[in-house]
Amino acid sequence: MNASQQIHFSSNWKVESVIISVIFSIIFLVGTVGNCLVLAVIIRNGQMNSKSTNLFILNLGLADLCFIVFCVPLQATIYTMDEWVFGQFVCKAVHFIIYLTMYASIFTLAAVSLDRYLAIRYPLHSRETRTPRNALTSISLVWALSLFFSSPYLSYYQQMDLDGTTVCIPAWNTHDRRAMDVCTFIFGYLIPVLVLSITYARTIRYLWTSVDPMQDMSESRKAKRKVTKMIIIVAALFCLCWLPHHLVILCMWFGHFPLNHTTYVLRILSHLVAYTNSCLNPIVYALVSKHFRKGFKKVFGCAFRNRVINRIHTVQPAQTVSLMEAKKARLIQIQLKQQCCEILLQFKITKII
């Protein structure tokens, strides 16, 4: 994220810049397709109003998608172009969005950890509080807090001219930058990770050790375990992926971190690992949740059938088609429409998680 480093190493990083561009491209493609599929599965199949957990997953996917679309392509240019060419506004906005989505993701994960704990520890009493309306209120609070903590980054970075080269670099003085980076680590990582650790430790202990003759080994209990397992994996991946980024920044301020080839590689790797997290969640959903796998297949299946229907429907007028062939094409069109509608209706009845 520090564009001034590009000046010192641009002559030695031709091959590396190509590799970095390829990695960023993979992150962009996988993350965009994956998160769009997650949003499509939840929205198209009417799952937004059924469970509060689905709303949190939807919000997490939206935050990841915003990060991928608005930040990843611009960040890739820092390592591939000789200078910053996108202007003052984009210089400020891109770093603001990076931290806005980072806060939104970690706060959402903290909120969903509390949601899962209430759902498992107090399944009956929590029904009145774990409503879609309260989930939307929590999501609104998540974005409000994210805006509050990330808003200083609107002035943190600034476009400057360095030895005749236009760069996008931190504009604050050393003391203020150190204080801001420490606050980001505390409020954007340390405290949420503590919340996640406490809530999931209590959830796991209750879910895997408590004995209830009425619910033990039931389908409901197994389903709760699978959902909890999926969310814990997502939370753990976020914590692991963003940890190197925070550690590198803390080492810069409080340790020995000279500006050389090795530390530059560490900076790049910490960024790549953090950015990779934005495309991992859909993969986790597909591997862990059979309902998401079915949802992905339904989205692809209906998209394919719609293409077939459109091809049949848009037969060129100049083509000579017999009456029998026309009737057959019309029958196939009707059958495909009915089959697609039946699949969608059947999937709407099934809960995603």
Residue frames as qw, qx, qy, qz and C-alpha x, y, z in Angstrom:
[[0.000, 0.884, 0.467, 0.000, 0.00, 0.00, 0.00],
 [0.280, -0.792, 0.135, 0.525, 3.08, 2.27, 0.17],
 [0.717, 0.672, 0.157, 0.100, 3.67, 3.43, -3.39],
 [0.010, 0.923, -0.382, -0.043, 6.96, 5.22, -2.59],
 [0.662, -0.367, 0.638, 0.144, 8.71, 1.85, -2.31],
 [0.785, 0.519, 0.329, 0.080, 8.09, 1.34, -6.00],
 [0.263, 0.934, -0.241, 0.003, 10.67, 4.05, -6.77],
 [0.345, -0.683, 0.644, 0.016, 13.51, 2.21, -5.04],
 [0.549, -0.143, 0.821, 0.068, 12.92, -1.21, -6.56],
 [0.688, 0.572, 0.138, -0.424, 11.24, -0.63, -9.94],
 [0.393, 0.665, -0.591, -0.233, 14.37, -1.51, -11.90],
 [0.007, -0.313, 0.943, -0.115, 14.79, -4.87, -10.11],
 [0.434, 0.182, 0.755, -0.457, 11.19, -6.00, -10.12],
 [0.432, 0.277, -0.461, -0.724, 10.22, -6.60, -13.74],
 [0.417, -0.034, -0.893, -0.168, 9.64, -10.35, -13.46],
 [0.090, -0.250, -0.792, 0.550, 8.18, -10.06, -9.98],
 [0.316, 0.275, 0.131, -0.899, 5.73, -7.40, -11.10],
 [0.521, 0.092, -0.629, -0.569, 4.38, -9.76, -13.76],
 [0.360, -0.145, -0.906, 0.167, 3.94, -12.53, -11.18],
 [0.048, 0.279, 0.552, -0.784, 2.21, -10.14, -8.80],
 [0.420, 0.197, -0.204, -0.862, -0.11, -8.97, -11.57],
 [0.504, -0.028, -0.804, -0.315, -1.08, -12.57, -12.34],
 [0.241, -0.233, -0.833, 0.440, -1.81, -13.27, -8.66],
 [0.196, 0.285, 0.282, -0.895, -3.90, -10.12, -8.34],
 [0.475, 0.120, -0.486, -0.724, -5.80, -11.10, -11.49],
 [0.431, -0.142, -0.891, -0.031, -6.57, -14.54, -10.04],
 [0.074, -0.293, -0.657, 0.691, -7.75, -12.97, -6.78],
 [0.310, 0.240, -0.028, -0.919, -9.95, -10.56, -8.72],
 [0.514, 0.046, -0.650, -0.558, -11.53, -13.21, -10.96],
 [0.410, -0.189, -0.880, 0.149, -12.07, -15.87, -8.28],
 [0.053, -0.278, -0.563, 0.777, -13.30, -13.35, -5.72],
 [0.358, 0.168, -0.134, -0.909, -15.68, -11.58, -8.08],
 [0.563, -0.040, -0.698, -0.440, -17.26, -14.77, -9.42],
 [0.392, -0.166, -0.852, 0.306, -17.36, -16.48, -6.03],
 [0.021, 0.269, 0.497, -0.825, -18.88, -13.63, -4.06],
 [0.440, 0.111, -0.272, -0.849, -21.39, -12.87, -6.82],
 [0.528, -0.109, -0.812, -0.224, -22.48, -16.51, -6.65],
 [0.225, -0.241, -0.758, 0.563, -22.92, -16.27, -2.87],
 [0.228, 0.240, 0.182, -0.926, -25.06, -13.15, -3.25],
 [0.499, 0.068, -0.538, -0.677, -27.07, -14.78, -6.06],
 [0.412, -0.154, -0.897, 0.048, -27.73, -17.96, -4.06],
 [0.099, -0.329, -0.653, 0.675, -29.03, -16.03, -1.05],
 [0.259, 0.312, 0.042, -0.913, -30.99, -13.33, -2.91],
 [0.436, 0.109, -0.616, -0.648, -32.48, -15.34, -5.80],
 [0.472, -0.188, -0.859, -0.060, -33.71, -18.12, -3.56],
 [0.459, -0.660, -0.200, -0.560, -35.44, -15.90, -1.02],
 [0.741, -0.244, -0.517, 0.353, -33.19, -16.73, 1.94],
 [0.185, 0.406, -0.252, 0.859, -32.67, -13.18, 3.17],
 [0.489, -0.438, 0.086, -0.749, -35.79, -13.20, 5.33],
 [0.871, -0.188, -0.431, -0.146, -35.43, -16.71, 6.72],
 [0.812, -0.375, -0.224, 0.388, -32.35, -16.65, 8.95],
 [0.162, -0.969, 0.130, 0.137, -30.25, -13.92, 10.53],
 [0.644, -0.383, 0.507, 0.425, -27.07, -15.87, 9.76],
 [0.591, 0.479, 0.503, 0.410, -27.82, -15.63, 6.03],
 [0.101, 0.981, 0.119, 0.113, -27.99, -11.84, 6.29],
 [0.438, -0.782, 0.365, 0.250, -24.58, -11.74, 7.95],
 [0.675, -0.017, 0.592, 0.440, -23.14, -14.02, 5.24],
 [0.416, 0.772, 0.390, 0.281, -24.71, -11.74, 2.62],
 [0.119, -0.989, 0.084, 0.037, -23.11, -8.70, 4.25],
 [0.605, -0.513, 0.495, 0.355, -19.74, -10.44, 4.42],
 [0.636, 0.306, 0.564, 0.429, -19.94, -11.29, 0.73],
 [0.228, 0.929, 0.237, 0.170, -20.89, -7.71, -0.11],
 [0.331, -0.883, 0.268, 0.198, -17.91, -6.33, 1.83],
 [0.649, -0.231, 0.590, 0.421, -15.53, -8.76, 0.09],
 [0.539, 0.583, 0.504, 0.341, -16.98, -7.92, -3.32],
 [0.044, 0.998, 0.047, 0.018, -16.58, -4.17, -2.73],
 [0.482, -0.695, 0.434, 0.310, -12.97, -4.71, -1.68],
 [0.665, 0.054, 0.619, 0.414, -12.20, -6.83, -4.74],
 [0.433, 0.737, 0.436, 0.281, -13.86, -4.55, -7.29],
 [0.020, 0.990, 0.030, 0.135, -12.66, -1.19, -5.97],
 [0.421, -0.818, 0.385, 0.076, -9.32, -1.99, -4.35],
 [0.824, -0.141, 0.478, 0.271, -7.57, -5.02, -5.82],
 [0.664, 0.599, 0.245, 0.374, -7.14, -3.67, -9.40],
 [0.060, 0.955, -0.126, 0.261, -5.83, -0.32, -8.16],
 [0.615, -0.673, 0.407, 0.053, -3.49, -1.91, -5.63],
 [0.876, 0.134, 0.349, 0.305, -2.06, -4.11, -8.38],
 [0.471, 0.821, 0.038, 0.321, -0.95, -1.02, -10.30],
 [0.361, -0.886, 0.290, -0.005, 1.35, 0.03, -7.44],
 [0.678, -0.381, 0.579, 0.246, 3.62, -2.92, -8.24],
 [0.674, 0.343, 0.553, 0.349, 3.33, -2.73, -12.03],
 [0.307, 0.869, 0.196, 0.335, 3.35, 0.99, -12.90],
 [0.548, 0.213, -0.248, 0.770, 6.12, 3.51, -12.40],
 [0.019, -0.051, 0.313, -0.948, 3.89, 6.12, -10.75],
 [0.187, 0.500, 0.746, -0.398, 0.39, 6.83, -9.45],
 [0.037, 0.092, 0.503, 0.858, -1.85, 7.98, -12.31],
 [0.178, -0.552, -0.795, -0.178, -5.35, 7.90, -10.80],
 [0.102, -0.665, -0.098, -0.733, -5.39, 11.28, -9.09],
 [0.064, -0.322, 0.574, -0.750, -5.84, 12.64, -5.59],
 [0.711, -0.174, 0.100, -0.674, -9.43, 11.47, -5.03],
 [0.918, 0.070, -0.369, -0.124, -8.74, 7.84, -5.91],
 [0.420, 0.365, -0.652, 0.515, -5.57, 7.88, -3.80],
 [0.289, -0.249, 0.523, -0.762, -7.62, 8.78, -0.73],
 [0.791, -0.028, -0.012, -0.611, -10.69, 6.70, -1.60],
 [0.786, 0.194, -0.582, -0.073, -8.97, 3.38, -2.34],
 [0.318, 0.188, -0.757, 0.539, -7.21, 3.20, 1.04],
 [0.442, -0.125, 0.350, -0.816, -10.38, 4.33, 2.80],
 [0.847, 0.054, -0.226, -0.478, -12.35, 1.50, 1.15],
 [0.586, 0.244, -0.747, 0.196, -9.64, -1.03, 2.05],
 [0.083, 0.085, -0.733, 0.670, -10.00, -0.30, 5.75],
 [0.583, -0.027, 0.104, -0.805, -13.76, 0.25, 5.54],
 [0.846, 0.078, -0.411, -0.330, -14.28, -3.26, 4.16],
 [0.456, 0.208, -0.774, 0.387, -11.70, -4.72, 6.54],
 [0.207, -0.091, 0.565, -0.793, -13.59, -3.30, 9.54],
 [0.718, 0.043, -0.073, -0.691, -16.94, -4.35, 8.06],
 [0.745, 0.148, -0.642, -0.107, -15.72, -7.92, 7.59],
 [0.343, 0.111, -0.779, 0.513, -14.21, -8.39, 11.04],
 [0.338, -0.042, 0.408, -0.847, -17.15, -6.69, 12.79],
 [0.769, 0.060, -0.282, -0.571, -19.58, -8.87, 10.81],
 [0.645, 0.119, -0.746, 0.117, -17.66, -11.98, 11.85],
 [0.047, 0.088, -0.683, 0.724, -17.84, -10.85, 15.48],
 [0.559, 0.009, 0.132, -0.819, -21.59, -10.25, 15.15],
 [0.802, 0.090, -0.464, -0.365, -22.23, -13.64, 13.56],
 [0.411, 0.145, -0.820, 0.372, -20.20, -15.34, 16.30],
 [0.246, -0.002, 0.549, -0.799, -22.57, -13.85, 18.87],
 [0.696, 0.119, -0.173, -0.687, -25.51, -14.85, 16.69],
 [0.694, 0.130, -0.702, -0.090, -24.34, -18.47, 16.53],
 [0.163, 0.106, -0.786, 0.586, -23.69, -18.58, 20.28],
 [0.461, 0.047, 0.340, -0.819, -27.22, -17.38, 21.06],
 [0.740, 0.163, -0.381, -0.529, -28.71, -19.79, 18.51],
 [0.650, 0.120, -0.745, 0.089, -26.94, -22.78, 20.05],
 [0.173, 0.050, -0.721, 0.669, -26.84, -21.88, 23.74],
 [0.293, 0.337, 0.539, -0.714, -30.35, -20.41, 23.97],
 [0.086, 0.151, 0.790, 0.588, -32.27, -21.83, 20.96],
 [0.082, -0.679, -0.725, -0.084, -35.75, -20.99, 22.28],
 [0.218, -0.796, -0.273, 0.495, -35.20, -17.71, 24.11],
 [0.261, -0.405, 0.344, 0.806, -33.08, -16.23, 21.29],
 [0.305, 0.462, 0.731, 0.399, -35.79, -16.60, 18.64],
 [0.012, 0.915, 0.384, -0.123, -37.28, -13.25, 19.64],
 [0.215, -0.829, 0.229, 0.463, -33.95, -11.46, 19.28],
 [0.357, -0.241, 0.716, 0.550, -32.44, -13.35, 16.32],
 [0.521, 0.682, 0.481, -0.180, -34.85, -11.88, 13.78],
 [0.578, 0.434, 0.320, 0.613, -34.03, -10.55, 10.30],
 [0.035, -0.937, -0.144, -0.317, -34.97, -7.06, 11.50],
 [0.570, -0.785, 0.202, 0.136, -32.50, -7.18, 14.39],
 [0.782, -0.024, 0.355, 0.512, -29.88, -8.65, 12.06],
 [0.385, 0.708, 0.255, 0.535, -30.32, -5.69, 9.71],
 [0.304, -0.942, 0.023, -0.138, -29.98, -3.36, 12.69],
 [0.751, -0.491, 0.296, 0.329, -26.74, -5.10, 13.66],
 [0.678, 0.307, 0.354, 0.567, -25.45, -4.83, 10.09],
 [0.110, 0.904, 0.149, 0.384, -26.26, -1.11, 10.05],
 [0.523, -0.832, 0.178, 0.054, -24.30, -0.73, 13.30],
 [0.820, -0.116, 0.331, 0.452, -21.41, -2.67, 11.75],
 [0.505, 0.564, 0.272, 0.594, -21.18, -0.27, 8.81],
 [0.172, -0.952, -0.051, -0.246, -21.58, 2.78, 11.06],
 [0.673, -0.654, 0.265, 0.221, -18.67, 1.65, 13.24],
 [0.762, 0.144, 0.358, 0.520, -16.65, 0.77, 10.13],
 [0.280, 0.816, 0.187, 0.470, -17.18, 4.26, 8.74],
 [0.402, -0.910, 0.078, -0.069, -16.16, 5.80, 12.07],
 [0.733, -0.489, 0.353, 0.315, -12.90, 3.85, 12.38],
 [0.684, 0.206, 0.441, 0.543, -11.91, 4.06, 8.70],
 [0.212, 0.941, 0.248, 0.087, -12.80, 7.72, 8.04],
 [0.336, -0.824, 0.272, 0.366, -9.36, 9.03, 9.17],
 [0.623, -0.068, 0.596, 0.502, -7.83, 7.21, 6.20],
 [0.413, 0.821, 0.366, 0.149, -9.51, 9.76, 3.92],
 [0.053, 0.973, -0.209, 0.076, -6.73, 12.14, 4.94],
 [0.765, -0.464, 0.391, 0.214, -4.05, 9.56, 5.84],
 [0.646, 0.088, 0.518, 0.554, -2.92, 9.10, 2.22],
 [0.225, 0.865, 0.048, -0.445, -2.22, 11.84, -0.30],
 [0.778, 0.500, 0.173, 0.339, -0.91, 12.16, -3.84],
 [0.304, -0.851, 0.212, 0.372, 2.55, 13.76, -3.85],
 [0.670, 0.696, -0.231, 0.113, 5.44, 14.45, -6.20],
 [0.723, -0.576, 0.330, 0.193, 8.61, 12.63, -5.12],
 [0.385, -0.427, 0.592, 0.564, 11.72, 13.37, -7.18],
 [0.293, 0.318, -0.488, -0.758, 9.59, 14.01, -10.26],
 [0.279, -0.133, -0.926, -0.219, 7.45, 10.90, -9.74],
 [0.548, -0.324, 0.011, -0.772, 3.80, 11.06, -8.69],
 [0.339, -0.020, -0.918, 0.204, 3.10, 8.69, -5.80],
 [0.607, -0.560, -0.221, -0.518, 0.28, 7.94, -3.34],
 [0.527, 0.093, -0.672, 0.512, 1.84, 7.80, 0.13],
 [0.426, -0.688, -0.527, 0.258, 0.96, 8.52, 3.79],
 [0.184, 0.713, 0.039, 0.676, 0.81, 12.27, 4.42],
 [0.584, -0.794, -0.087, -0.144, 0.58, 12.31, 8.21],
 [0.031, 0.750, -0.600, 0.277, 3.57, 12.90, 10.47],
 [0.443, 0.203, -0.862, 0.136, 5.32, 9.94, 12.08],
 [0.142, -0.031, 0.729, -0.669, 3.66, 10.26, 15.50],
 [0.630, 0.199, 0.162, -0.733, 0.12, 10.43, 14.11],
 [0.685, 0.287, -0.582, -0.330, 0.74, 7.56, 11.70],
 [0.258, 0.162, -0.900, 0.311, 2.05, 5.34, 14.49],
 [0.333, 0.084, 0.592, -0.729, -0.96, 6.14, 16.68],
 [0.693, 0.271, -0.119, -0.658, -3.38, 5.47, 13.81],
 [0.598, 0.273, -0.738, -0.149, -1.79, 2.15, 12.88],
 [0.073, 0.077, -0.873, 0.477, -1.82, 0.98, 16.51],
 [0.496, 0.172, 0.379, -0.762, -5.50, 1.95, 16.86],
 [0.699, 0.293, -0.407, -0.509, -6.29, 0.06, 13.66],
 [0.421, 0.194, -0.880, 0.108, -4.59, -3.04, 15.04],
 [0.113, 0.024, 0.761, -0.638, -6.41, -2.81, 18.38],
 [0.522, 0.311, 0.346, -0.715, -9.93, -1.99, 17.16],
 [0.678, 0.449, -0.308, -0.494, -9.74, -3.65, 13.74],
 [0.652, 0.268, -0.709, -0.016, -8.05, -6.89, 14.75],
 [0.183, 0.197, -0.819, 0.507, -7.15, -7.52, 18.40],
 [0.422, 0.027, 0.494, -0.760, -10.51, -6.80, 20.09],
 [0.785, 0.201, -0.183, -0.556, -12.63, -8.56, 17.40],
 [0.591, 0.264, -0.762, 0.034, -10.32, -11.59, 17.53],
 [0.042, -0.123, 0.781, -0.610, -10.76, -11.74, 21.31],
 [0.631, 0.118, 0.229, -0.732, -14.54, -11.62, 20.86],
 [0.764, 0.281, -0.472, -0.338, -14.37, -14.38, 18.26],
 [0.369, 0.269, -0.848, 0.269, -12.15, -16.53, 20.46],
 [0.248, -0.054, 0.680, -0.688, -14.36, -16.21, 23.54],
 [0.699, 0.188, 0.110, -0.681, -17.70, -16.75, 21.79],
 [0.763, 0.303, -0.511, -0.255, -16.58, -19.68, 19.65],
 [0.204, 0.265, -0.867, 0.368, -14.76, -21.32, 22.56],
 [0.415, 0.044, 0.602, -0.681, -17.97, -21.22, 24.58],
 [0.745, 0.298, -0.132, -0.582, -20.03, -22.32, 21.57],
 [0.591, 0.335, -0.731, -0.069, -17.79, -25.28, 20.79],
 [0.002, -0.182, 0.851, -0.492, -17.65, -26.36, 24.42],
 [0.562, 0.142, 0.448, -0.680, -21.44, -26.34, 24.69],
 [0.738, 0.381, -0.238, -0.504, -22.14, -27.83, 21.26],
 [0.623, 0.357, -0.696, -0.018, -19.66, -30.68, 21.45],
 [0.195, 0.169, -0.840, 0.478, -19.78, -31.54, 25.16],
 [0.485, -0.043, 0.390, -0.782, -23.31, -30.88, 26.39],
 [0.055, -0.129, -0.980, -0.141, -25.68, -33.82, 26.53],
 [0.498, 0.123, 0.177, -0.840, -29.35, -33.34, 25.77],
 [0.406, 0.105, 0.908, -0.017, -31.42, -36.55, 25.50],
 [0.499, 0.675, 0.440, -0.319, -34.00, -34.78, 23.32],
 [0.410, 0.867, -0.154, -0.238, -31.54, -33.27, 20.84],
 [0.391, -0.565, 0.679, 0.258, -28.39, -35.39, 20.97],
 [0.327, -0.066, 0.837, 0.433, -27.45, -36.73, 17.52],
 [0.446, 0.684, 0.517, -0.259, -30.56, -35.12, 16.02],
 [0.546, 0.523, 0.363, 0.545, -30.54, -33.62, 12.53],
 [0.067, -0.970, -0.109, -0.205, -30.99, -30.15, 14.02],
 [0.589, -0.728, 0.259, 0.235, -27.93, -30.56, 16.20],
 [0.726, 0.030, 0.441, 0.527, -25.85, -31.88, 13.30],
 [0.352, 0.770, 0.312, 0.431, -26.94, -28.95, 11.14],
 [0.267, -0.962, 0.046, -0.037, -25.94, -26.46, 13.84],
 [0.711, -0.454, 0.362, 0.398, -22.54, -28.11, 14.10],
 [0.634, 0.346, 0.431, 0.541, -22.00, -27.82, 10.35],
 [0.122, 0.917, 0.191, 0.327, -23.01, -24.16, 10.25],
 [0.477, -0.856, 0.171, 0.101, -20.82, -23.36, 13.25],
 [0.765, -0.173, 0.402, 0.472, -17.91, -25.24, 11.69],
 [0.504, 0.607, 0.351, 0.505, -18.27, -23.28, 8.45],
 [0.075, -0.965, -0.056, -0.244, -18.38, -19.89, 10.21],
 [0.652, -0.673, 0.252, 0.240, -15.43, -20.77, 12.44],
 [0.735, 0.108, 0.385, 0.548, -13.35, -21.67, 9.37],
 [0.286, 0.801, 0.250, 0.462, -14.27, -18.35, 7.73],
 [0.343, -0.933, 0.063, -0.088, -13.35, -16.41, 10.88],
 [0.764, -0.435, 0.313, 0.358, -10.08, -18.31, 11.35],
 [0.653, 0.376, 0.342, 0.561, -9.06, -17.66, 7.73],
 [0.074, 0.925, 0.115, 0.353, -9.72, -13.94, 8.11],
 [0.539, -0.819, 0.189, 0.064, -7.63, -13.76, 11.29],
 [0.790, -0.193, 0.386, 0.436, -4.76, -15.74, 9.75],
 [0.558, 0.563, 0.335, 0.509, -4.77, -13.83, 6.45],
 [0.016, 0.924, 0.050, 0.379, -4.74, -10.37, 8.02],
 [0.726, -0.644, 0.034, 0.237, -2.28, -11.20, 10.82],
 [0.706, 0.030, 0.180, 0.684, 0.89, -10.81, 8.66],
 [0.178, 0.730, 0.233, 0.618, -0.31, -7.39, 7.47],
 [0.437, -0.871, -0.044, -0.218, -0.70, -6.11, 11.04],
 [0.825, -0.421, 0.097, 0.365, 2.54, -7.73, 12.21],
 [0.610, 0.329, 0.174, 0.699, 4.56, -6.10, 9.43],
 [0.032, -0.819, -0.121, -0.560, 3.15, -2.67, 10.29],
 [0.654, -0.756, 0.017, -0.036, 3.87, -3.16, 14.00],
 [0.829, -0.148, 0.133, 0.522, 7.43, -4.28, 13.19],
 [0.401, 0.613, 0.149, 0.664, 7.92, -1.14, 11.12],
 [0.240, -0.840, -0.001, -0.487, 7.05, 1.03, 14.12],
 [0.642, -0.679, 0.281, -0.220, 8.40, -0.94, 17.06],
 [0.903, -0.161, 0.320, 0.238, 11.00, -3.33, 15.62],
 [0.231, -0.527, 0.536, 0.618, 13.92, -3.43, 13.22],
 [0.638, 0.535, 0.553, 0.017, 12.45, -3.17, 9.73],
 [0.178, -0.508, 0.359, 0.762, 14.93, -1.59, 7.27],
 [0.651, 0.634, 0.073, -0.412, 13.90, -0.72, 3.74],
 [0.105, -0.468, 0.800, 0.360, 15.58, -3.43, 1.67],
 [0.459, 0.127, -0.718, -0.508, 14.78, -6.26, -0.72],
 [0.245, -0.147, -0.938, 0.195, 13.78, -8.72, 2.01],
 [0.117, 0.379, 0.565, -0.723, 11.43, -6.38, 3.85],
 [0.393, 0.291, -0.268, -0.830, 9.90, -5.29, 0.56],
 [0.408, -0.009, -0.866, -0.289, 9.10, -8.92, -0.25],
 [0.124, -0.284, -0.834, 0.456, 7.54, -9.31, 3.20],
 [0.261, 0.347, 0.197, -0.879, 5.36, -6.25, 2.62],
 [0.468, 0.192, -0.543, -0.670, 4.15, -7.61, -0.72],
 [0.356, -0.090, -0.930, -0.021, 3.47, -11.08, 0.68],
 [0.024, 0.306, 0.685, -0.661, 1.53, -9.65, 3.63],
 [0.395, 0.323, -0.049, -0.859, -0.64, -7.67, 1.22],
 [0.467, 0.134, -0.734, -0.475, -1.24, -10.62, -1.08],
 [0.226, -0.170, -0.930, 0.236, -2.22, -12.91, 1.80],
 [0.167, 0.355, 0.483, -0.783, -4.61, -10.29, 3.20],
 [0.445, 0.320, -0.260, -0.795, -6.19, -9.67, -0.21],
 [0.312, 0.055, -0.915, -0.249, -6.53, -13.41, -0.86],
 [0.108, 0.217, 0.817, -0.522, -8.95, -13.66, 2.06],
 [0.427, 0.351, 0.095, -0.828, -11.58, -11.78, 0.06],
 [0.634, 0.267, -0.517, -0.510, -11.93, -14.73, -2.35],
 [0.143, 0.181, -0.955, 0.187, -11.71, -17.62, 0.13],
 [0.445, 0.061, 0.569, -0.688, -15.16, -17.51, 1.74],
 [0.771, 0.286, -0.139, -0.551, -17.12, -18.79, -1.31],
 [0.531, 0.336, -0.778, -0.010, -14.66, -21.69, -1.55],
 [0.079, -0.117, 0.831, -0.538, -15.26, -22.53, 2.12],
 [0.630, 0.167, 0.278, -0.706, -19.04, -22.40, 1.62],
 [0.745, 0.347, -0.420, -0.386, -18.78, -24.75, -1.37],
 [0.416, 0.298, -0.841, 0.177, -16.55, -27.23, 0.45],
 [0.051, -0.032, 0.793, -0.607, -18.37, -27.30, 3.81],
 [0.480, 0.293, 0.434, -0.704, -22.04, -26.57, 3.05],
 [0.295, 0.213, 0.871, 0.329, -23.96, -28.96, 0.81],
 [0.227, 0.790, 0.522, -0.226, -26.79, -26.42, 0.59],
 [0.045, 0.802, -0.242, -0.544, -24.46, -23.82, -0.89],
 [0.241, -0.208, 0.823, 0.470, -23.14, -26.41, -3.33],
 [0.289, 0.529, 0.794, 0.078, -26.71, -27.11, -4.43],
 [0.124, 0.873, 0.230, -0.412, -27.34, -23.39, -4.66],
 [0.102, -0.599, 0.515, 0.605, -24.31, -22.84, -6.88],
 [0.251, 0.085, 0.891, 0.368, -25.43, -25.69, -9.15],
 [0.240, 0.709, 0.647, -0.144, -28.95, -24.26, -9.36],
 [0.065, 0.831, -0.063, -0.549, -27.64, -20.83, -10.36],
 [0.097, -0.411, 0.721, 0.550, -25.44, -22.32, -13.07],
 [0.276, 0.269, 0.912, 0.142, -28.17, -24.75, -14.17],
 [0.255, 0.788, 0.493, -0.265, -30.84, -22.11, -14.59],
 [0.028, 0.752, -0.291, -0.591, -28.41, -19.78, -16.36],
 [0.175, -0.183, 0.853, 0.456, -27.60, -22.56, -18.83],
 [0.262, 0.495, 0.828, 0.015, -31.27, -23.38, -19.38],
 [0.176, 0.832, 0.212, -0.482, -32.09, -19.72, -19.97],
 [0.026, -0.557, 0.563, 0.611, -29.43, -19.60, -22.67],
 [0.199, 0.117, 0.928, 0.293, -30.92, -22.68, -24.33],
 [0.225, 0.695, 0.641, -0.236, -34.40, -21.17, -24.15],
 [0.102, 0.795, -0.081, -0.593, -33.19, -17.90, -25.66],
 [0.104, -0.328, 0.758, 0.554, -31.48, -19.73, -28.51],
 [0.200, 0.368, 0.897, 0.142, -34.63, -21.65, -29.29],
 [0.143, 0.780, 0.468, -0.390, -36.74, -18.52, -29.00],
 [0.102, 0.794, -0.226, -0.555, -34.55, -16.43, -31.32],
 [0.660, 0.176, 0.647, 0.340, -34.71, -18.61, -34.41],
 [0.056, -0.315, 0.342, 0.884, -33.83, -16.61, -37.50],
 [0.606, 0.489, 0.302, -0.550, -36.91, -15.79, -39.64],
 [0.443, 0.592, -0.510, -0.439, -35.01, -16.60, -42.82],
 [0.097, -0.231, 0.968, 0.001, -34.55, -20.19, -41.79],
 [0.668, -0.050, -0.450, -0.591, -37.03, -22.70, -43.22],
 [0.178, -0.156, 0.871, -0.432, -38.48, -24.76, -40.39],
 [0.361, -0.250, -0.809, -0.392, -41.10, -27.41, -40.85],
 [0.567, -0.524, -0.087, -0.629, -44.30, -27.34, -38.83],
 [0.898, -0.287, -0.329, 0.061, -43.27, -30.47, -36.94],
 [0.610, 0.122, -0.327, 0.712, -39.87, -28.99, -35.99],
 [0.111, -0.486, 0.085, -0.862, -41.50, -25.75, -34.83],
 [0.751, -0.493, -0.176, -0.404, -43.91, -27.63, -32.57],
 [0.872, -0.133, -0.339, 0.327, -41.06, -29.70, -31.18],
 [0.375, 0.301, -0.264, 0.836, -38.98, -26.61, -30.43],
 [0.382, -0.528, -0.002, -0.759, -41.95, -24.97, -28.71],
 [0.871, -0.383, -0.273, -0.142, -42.54, -28.08, -26.59],
 [0.735, 0.028, -0.347, 0.582, -38.88, -28.18, -25.53],
 [0.077, 0.451, -0.155, 0.876, -39.07, -24.50, -24.61],
 [0.626, -0.528, -0.095, -0.566, -42.12, -25.05, -22.37],
 [0.912, -0.244, -0.309, 0.117, -40.57, -28.10, -20.70],
 [0.569, 0.202, -0.317, 0.732, -37.34, -26.26, -19.95],
 [0.184, -0.512, 0.103, -0.833, -39.21, -23.33, -18.42],
 [0.795, -0.457, -0.166, -0.362, -41.28, -25.64, -16.23],
 [0.870, -0.077, -0.342, 0.348, -38.22, -27.59, -15.12],
 [0.342, 0.339, -0.281, 0.830, -36.33, -24.44, -14.18],
 [0.422, -0.522, 0.025, -0.741, -39.31, -23.08, -12.22],
 [0.891, -0.347, -0.262, -0.130, -39.71, -26.38, -10.37],
 [0.726, 0.080, -0.366, 0.577, -36.03, -26.37, -9.42],
 [0.060, 0.421, -0.210, 0.880, -36.22, -22.81, -8.11],
 [0.643, -0.485, -0.098, -0.584, -39.40, -23.54, -6.16],
 [0.910, -0.217, -0.334, 0.112, -37.91, -26.67, -4.64],
 [0.587, 0.170, -0.343, 0.714, -34.74, -24.84, -3.63],
 [0.185, -0.542, 0.091, -0.814, -36.64, -21.96, -2.05],
 [0.804, -0.474, -0.185, -0.308, -38.26, -24.42, 0.32],
 [0.870, -0.110, -0.271, 0.397, -34.88, -25.81, 1.34],
 [0.326, -0.929, 0.099, 0.146, -32.88, -23.72, 3.79],
 [0.537, 0.722, -0.393, 0.187, -29.46, -22.78, 2.60],
 [0.268, 0.413, -0.733, 0.470, -27.80, -23.45, 5.94]]
